[in-house]
C-alpha cells in the first residue's frame, strides 16, 4: 500500500507551540448515521410518551362524558323533566368524541298513560331513534348534535291529545357556546320532515328549514348603551311548511316560503324568565326586524319594523309592510269569522283606494302593520284579535312604576 501523506492527521500543537500526541479514541467521531438514529430515537420516545398521555386523556374524558350525561339527566329531573336512553356509546378515537344515545326520551314528569287523560297541567313526550353528539377533544364549546331519523311526539292538555310519529331526514344543530351559556353561533338545519297523527289524521311537514343565531358581543363585554347596542342576529328560512288541519287558520295550512332576519337590541340575560324579560324591557330592549318575507296562501308580504314588550310583557309591533294578494286574504278572514262582513267590505274599499298596480298589473299596497292591546291592524283597518301570552306568572311592573310605588 502506497503512503499517502493526506491520510495523516496533523498533530495538534501544545500551548507553547510544540506538537502533542493524543490517543486515537479521543480523535474518534461517530458516523452521521448514528447521529440520525439517535435523534430518531429521542423523537420516537417523545412521540410515544405523548401518544400514551393523549390516549389516557381521551379515555378519561370519555368516562367523564358518560358521567356528564348522568348528571345532566339528574339536573333535568330537578326541573320536572324525565330523560332516559337505552344505551350510550362513545367512539371517535383519536380525532374526536362521538357520543351516541340510542332511543333517547324526554317527557314531562307528569306525563300520563293514554288512559289517564285527566284535565290539568300540560303533558308532553318525545322519543328519537338516536342522538349523536360530536366534538373535538381540544374544544368542548364547539359541537354538533344529529337527531336525524324517526321521532315520536305526544302532547296532552285540557282533555286534548295529539300523538305524532314520523321521521326527518336531516335534523342537525351546530353550536359554539360561551362559558356563560349563550351561543356565539348556533345553526339548526331541518330537511324533509314528516310527522303524522293517526288519531286526528293531521300531518306536519317541511321541505327545509334553517335557523341561525350569531352573537355580536362575544364574552361578557360591558354594554355602555343597552338601548342602542345589538347583541344577537337571528335568521330563519323555511320552505314548504304544512301545518296540521286542527289549527284554525283562515289562509290555509301551507306556508310556501318564509324568511326573516332580526336583531336583539339590549343585553338579554341567558334566561327567558319573566324577571329577565322585564329587566331587558326596562333597559330599552327591543327586537329590530330587518326583513320578513313570506308567501302564505294568496298573500305575499315584505315587512320591516320593531317589536317591544308592554307593561304586561305582551308584544307591541310596529311594522311597515307591503302586501300582494290582500283581497282574497280579506275574504278568507271574513269566511273564517275573524272579520265581520261590514269590516271586510270597508277593508277592501280602503285597501283598494290605497293600492297600486305594477307593470304586470299586480296590485300591491304598502301600509303600517301594528299590534297593540291584542289588536292586529293593517293601517286604519282592524284585522283580528291576538290572544295574550300566558307567562305563567304576573310580570313585574315597569321600573318607572316601581319607583313611583316606593
C-alpha positions in Angstrom: 0.0 0.0 0.0 1.5 3.3 -1.0 2.0 6.0 1.6 -0.4 9.0 1.2 0.5 12.0 3.3 -3.1 13.2 3.0 -4.2 10.3 5.3 -2.1 11.5 8.1 -4.0 13.8 10.5 -1.7 16.6 11.8 -0.8 16.7 15.4 -2.4 19.4 17.5 0.1 21.9 18.9 0.6 22.4 22.6 0.1 25.9 24.1 3.9 26.5 23.7 3.7 25.6 20.1 5.3 22.1 20.4 3.4 19.2 18.8 1.4 16.9 21.2 0.4 13.2 20.9 -3.3 12.3 21.6 -5.0 8.9 21.8 -6.9 7.7 18.8 -10.2 7.3 20.8 -10.1 11.0 21.6 -10.0 11.7 17.9 -12.9 9.4 17.1 -16.1 11.0 15.5 -19.2 8.8 15.3 -20.7 8.2 11.9 -23.5 10.6 10.7 -25.9 7.6 10.5 -25.5 7.1 14.2 -26.5 10.7 14.9 -29.5 10.4 12.8 -30.6 7.2 14.5 -30.1 8.8 17.9 -32.3 11.8 17.0 -35.0 9.5 15.6 -34.9 7.5 18.9 -35.3 10.7 21.0 -38.2 11.9 18.8 -39.8 8.4 18.9 -39.7 8.3 22.7 -41.3 11.8 22.9 -44.0 10.8 20.4 -44.7 7.6 22.2 -45.0 9.3 25.6 -47.2 12.0 24.0 -49.4 9.3 22.4 -49.7 7.4 25.7 -50.6 10.6 27.5 -53.2 11.6 24.9 -54.7 8.1 25.0 -55.1 8.3 28.7 -56.6 11.8 28.4 -59.1 10.6 25.7 -60.3 7.6 27.7 -60.5 9.6 30.9 -62.6 12.3 29.2 -64.8 9.6 27.6 -65.5 8.2 31.0 -66.3 11.7 32.3 -68.7 12.3 29.4 -70.7 9.3 30.5 -70.9 10.8 34.0 -71.8 14.2 32.5 -74.8 12.6 30.7 -75.9 11.1 34.0 -75.6 14.4 35.8 -77.5 16.2 33.0 -80.4 13.7 33.5 -80.4 14.4 37.2 -80.5 18.1 36.6 -83.5 17.8 34.2 -85.3 15.7 36.9 -85.0 18.6 39.3 -86.7 20.8 36.6 -89.6 18.4 36.3 -88.3 16.7 33.1 -87.6 13.0 32.8 -84.8 12.0 30.5 -83.6 8.5 29.6 -81.9 6.4 26.9 -81.4 2.7 26.1 -77.6 2.7 25.5 -74.7 5.0 25.4 -71.6 4.5 23.2 -68.6 6.8 22.9 -66.2 6.4 20.0 -64.2 8.5 17.5 -60.7 8.0 19.0 -58.3 9.7 18.4 -59.6 12.7 16.4 -63.0 13.4 18.1 -65.5 12.3 20.7 -68.7 10.7 19.2 -71.4 10.1 21.8 -74.4 8.1 20.6 -77.5 7.7 22.6 -80.0 5.1 21.3 -83.7 5.5 21.9 -83.4 8.9 23.8 -86.5 10.0 25.6 -87.7 13.3 27.1 -91.0 13.9 28.8 -92.7 15.9 31.5 -92.7 14.3 34.9 -96.5 14.2 35.0 -96.8 12.6 31.6 -99.7 10.1 31.9 -100.6 7.0 30.0 -103.2 7.1 27.3 -106.0 6.0 29.6 -105.3 8.8 32.1 -106.2 12.0 30.3 -107.3 14.0 33.3 -107.6 17.7 32.7 -104.7 19.5 34.3 -101.2 20.7 33.5 -99.9 20.1 30.1 -98.0 16.9 29.4 -95.6 16.2 26.6 -93.4 13.3 25.4 -90.6 13.0 22.8 -88.6 10.0 21.7 -86.0 9.8 19.0 -84.3 7.0 17.1 -80.9 8.1 18.3 -78.9 11.2 19.3 -75.4 11.8 18.1 -73.1 14.4 19.6 -69.6 15.1 18.2 -66.9 17.4 19.5 -63.1 17.8 19.3 -61.0 16.7 22.3 -59.5 20.1 22.4 -62.6 22.2 22.1 -65.8 21.2 24.0 -67.5 24.5 23.4 -68.0 23.7 19.7 -70.1 20.6 19.0 -72.7 19.1 16.6 -75.9 17.2 17.5 -77.6 15.0 15.0 -81.1 13.9 15.6 -81.9 12.7 12.1 -84.2 9.6 11.9 -87.5 8.5 13.4 -89.3 10.6 16.0 -92.4 10.3 18.2 -94.2 13.3 19.8 -97.1 13.4 22.2 -98.9 16.3 23.8 -101.8 16.3 26.2 -103.6 19.3 27.7 -107.1 20.2 28.8 -108.5 16.9 27.5 -106.8 17.2 24.1 -104.3 14.7 23.0 -102.0 14.6 19.9 -99.5 11.8 19.1 -97.3 12.4 16.1 -94.8 10.0 14.7 -92.6 10.0 11.6 -89.1 10.9 10.6 -86.9 13.7 9.4 -84.1 13.0 7.0 -81.9 15.8 8.4 -82.0 17.4 11.9 -78.6 18.8 12.7 -77.5 21.5 15.1 -74.0 23.1 15.1 -73.2 25.3 18.0 -70.3 27.4 19.5 -71.1 28.0 23.2 -69.6 30.6 25.6 -68.9 29.9 29.2 -72.0 32.0 30.2 -74.3 29.6 28.3 -75.2 31.8 25.4 -74.1 30.7 21.9 -71.6 32.6 19.8 -73.0 30.8 16.8 -75.8 28.2 16.5 -77.4 26.8 13.4 -80.3 24.3 13.1 -80.9 22.6 9.8 -84.0 20.6 9.0 -84.7 18.7 5.8 -87.7 16.6 4.7 -89.6 16.5 8.0 -92.9 14.5 8.0 -95.0 13.7 11.1 -98.4 12.1 11.2 -101.1 11.9 13.9 -103.1 8.7 13.5 -106.0 9.9 15.7 -106.7 13.2 14.0 -105.2 12.4 10.6 -103.2 15.6 11.0 -99.9 16.0 9.2 -96.9 18.3 9.8 -94.2 18.5 7.2 -91.5 20.8 6.0 -89.3 20.6 2.9 -86.4 22.5 4.5 -85.8 24.9 7.4 -82.7 26.8 8.6 -82.5 28.7 11.8 -79.2 30.5 12.7 -78.1 32.8 15.6 -74.9 34.8 15.9 -73.7 36.7 18.9 -72.4 40.2 18.1 -70.8 40.9 21.5 -68.9 37.8 22.5 -67.9 37.0 26.0 -69.0 39.3 28.8 -68.2 42.7 27.4 -69.9 45.6 29.1 -72.7 47.2 27.1 -72.5 51.0 27.5 -75.7 51.8 25.7 -78.1 48.9 26.0 -80.9 50.6 24.2 -78.8 51.0 21.1 -76.5 48.0 21.1 -77.4 44.9 19.1 -76.4 41.8 20.8 -77.8 38.9 18.6 -78.6 38.4 15.0 -81.3 35.8 14.2 -82.0 34.4 10.8 -84.7 31.9 9.7 -85.8 30.5 6.4 -88.2 27.7 5.7 -89.9 26.3 2.6 -92.9 24.1 2.2 -94.3 24.1 5.7 -97.6 22.2 6.1 -99.4 22.8 9.4 -101.9 20.4 11.0 -105.6 20.7 10.0 -106.9 21.0 13.5 -105.4 24.6 13.6 -108.0 27.1 12.7 -106.0 29.1 10.1 -108.0 31.3 7.7 -105.4 31.4 5.0 -104.9 27.7 4.8 -102.3 25.3 6.2 -99.5 25.6 3.7 -96.8 28.3 4.1 -94.9 28.2 0.9 -92.0 30.3 1.9 -91.0 32.3 5.0 -87.7 34.1 5.7 -86.7 36.6 8.3 -83.7 38.4 9.8 -83.8 40.3 13.1 -81.6 41.8 15.7 -82.0 41.7 19.5 -81.2 45.2 21.0 -80.0 45.2 24.6 -78.4 42.8 26.9 -80.9 39.9 27.3 -79.7 37.7 30.2 -79.2 33.9 29.4 -82.7 33.0 30.6 -86.2 33.6 29.3 -87.7 34.1 32.8 -90.3 36.7 33.3 -87.9 38.7 35.5 -85.2 38.8 32.9 -87.6 39.8 30.2 -88.9 42.6 32.3 -85.4 43.8 33.1 -84.5 43.7 29.4 -87.7 45.7 28.6 -86.9 48.3 31.2 -83.4 48.8 29.8 -84.8 49.7 26.4 -84.6 46.2 24.9 -86.4 45.7 21.6 -86.2 43.5 18.5 -85.4 45.1 15.2 -86.9 43.2 12.3 -84.7 43.9 9.3 -86.9 41.9 7.0 -89.7 39.4 6.9 -90.7 37.9 3.6 -93.3 35.2 3.1 -95.8 33.6 0.8 -98.8 32.2 2.7 -101.8 31.2 0.6 -102.6 34.1 -1.7 -100.8 36.6 0.5 -97.2 37.8 -0.2 -95.5 40.0 2.3 -92.4 42.1 2.7 -92.1 43.9 6.0 -89.7 45.6 8.4 -90.2 47.1 11.9 -89.7 46.6 15.6 -91.1 44.5 18.4 -91.2 45.6 22.1 -92.9 44.5 25.2 -95.6 46.4 27.1 -96.1 46.6 30.9 -97.7 43.1 30.8 -94.9 41.7 28.7 -97.3 41.5 25.7 -95.8 42.2 22.2 -96.1 45.7 20.7 -95.4 45.5 17.0 -94.9 48.5 14.6 -94.0 47.5 11.0 -94.0 48.8 7.5 -95.4 46.2 5.2 -96.0 45.7 1.5 -98.7 43.1 0.6 -99.9 41.4 -2.5 -103.0 39.2 -2.8 -104.7 41.0 0.0 -108.3 41.0 -1.4 -108.5 37.1 -1.3 -106.9 37.2 2.1 -109.6 39.6 3.4 -112.3 37.3 2.0 -110.6 34.4 3.8 -110.6 36.2 7.1 -114.3 37.0 6.7 -115.3 33.5 5.7 -113.4 32.1 8.8 -115.2 34.5 11.1 -112.2 36.7 12.0 -113.7 39.8 10.3 -117.3 40.8 10.2 -118.8 41.3 6.7 -119.1 45.1 7.2 -115.5 45.4 8.3 -114.4 43.2 5.4 -116.2 45.5 2.9 -114.7 48.6 4.4 -111.3 47.0 4.4 -111.4 46.1 0.7 -112.7 49.6 -0.1 -109.8 51.3 1.8 -107.2 48.9 0.6 -108.4 49.3 -3.0 -108.0 53.0 -2.8 -104.5 52.8 -1.3 -103.2 50.0 -3.5 -101.3 50.4 -6.8 -100.7 48.2 -9.8 -97.3 47.4 -11.0 -96.2 46.9 -14.6 -97.6 43.4 -14.7 -100.9 44.5 -13.4 -100.5 43.0 -9.9 -102.0 45.1 -7.1 -99.8 45.8 -4.0 -100.2 48.1 -1.1 -97.7 49.5 1.5 -99.1 50.4 4.9 -98.3 50.2 8.6 -99.0 46.9 10.4 -99.5 47.2 14.2 -100.2 45.1 17.2 -101.3 46.8 20.3 -103.6 45.8 23.2 -104.1 42.5 21.5 -105.5 44.0 18.3 -103.7 43.5 14.9 -104.4 46.2 12.4 -103.3 47.0 8.9 -103.3 50.8 8.6 -106.7 52.0 9.7 -108.3 48.6 9.3 -108.5 46.3 12.3 -107.8 42.7 11.2 -108.1 40.3 14.2 -107.6 39.9 17.9 -104.4 38.2 19.0 -104.6 36.1 22.2 -102.4 37.3 25.1 -99.3 35.3 26.0 -99.7 33.5 29.3 -96.3 33.7 31.1 -97.5 31.5 34.0 -97.0 34.3 36.5 -97.7 38.0 36.8 -94.8 40.1 35.3 -93.3 42.8 37.4 -94.4 46.4 36.5 -92.0 48.6 34.6 -89.1 50.1 36.5 -90.6 53.7 36.5 -93.9 52.4 38.0 -92.0 50.5 40.7 -90.1 53.7 41.6 -93.3 55.6 42.0 -94.7 52.9 44.2 -91.7 53.3 46.5 
